[in-house]
Amino acid sequence: MTTTHSDAQSVPPITEDDIANYLVQTPDFFERHAEVLAAVQLTSPHGGRAVSLQERQAEMLRDKIRNLERKASDMIRYGHENMGIGDKLQGWTFGLLRTVDPGDLPTVIASDLALCFDVPQTALRLWNVADDWAAAPFAQGCSEDVKDFATSLVQPYCGANPGVEAVGWLEAPAEARSLALIALREEPGAPSFGLLVLASPDVRRFQPDMGTDFLERIGELASAALTRLRPRT
């Protein structure tokens, strides 16, 4: 039977996918045609020169090794940083435990945070405290707006000054270019009874996209210590 010109035209051309599928399904092809494998030339990403397949594979392997080395280095660095942060957090917590007079806690919490974590400015205010502490400086100057704002925080706020009055509690409000605002509450979801302010002149110190797990832990520890100033039920 003779193949006509029209029959040949009806046969679809071989595509790159066809070739790739054939090579995948025929793993011994290059064993039978080793000279083809040796003749394959690829473009190197380093300079655009032509290299053999073996050399290109070696380059890819070296790149993978370099990436793994960078990741390992980053993991070690992050581990050291986390250990350092853990040590600082432990030291700050010891300061809370050693505080005998409950009335000293607000000052200890704010000042030790500034010292342990190198925060340029800190401030703390409380409301709904027991009668013994109602006239204390840390229980003054809190409007209903700032109380509502603190209660609305489901997690610490990080970023530029949002215009809250709490910035006015700082010694140098004009120098606060980035803030962390941490609500103080007795348990998750409860109304706040205070607000902790951390401020820096560095706009990158507290950024909106930074993780807040560590700040949440500070808020939990500070809240637990400050319950000593709350009315007893």
Secondary structure, 3 states (H helix, E strand, C coil): CCCCHHHHHHCCCCCHHHHHHHHHHCCCHHHHCHHHHHHCEEECCCCCCEEEHHHHHHHHHHHHHHHHHHHHHHHHHHHHHHHHHHHHHHHHHHHHHHCCCHHHHHHHHHHHHHHHCCCCEEEEEECCCCHHHCCCHHHCCCCHHHHHHHHHCCCCEEECCCCCHHHHHCCCHHHCCEEEEEEECCCCCCCCCEEEEEEECCCCCCCCCCCCHHHHHHHHHHHHHHHHHCCCC
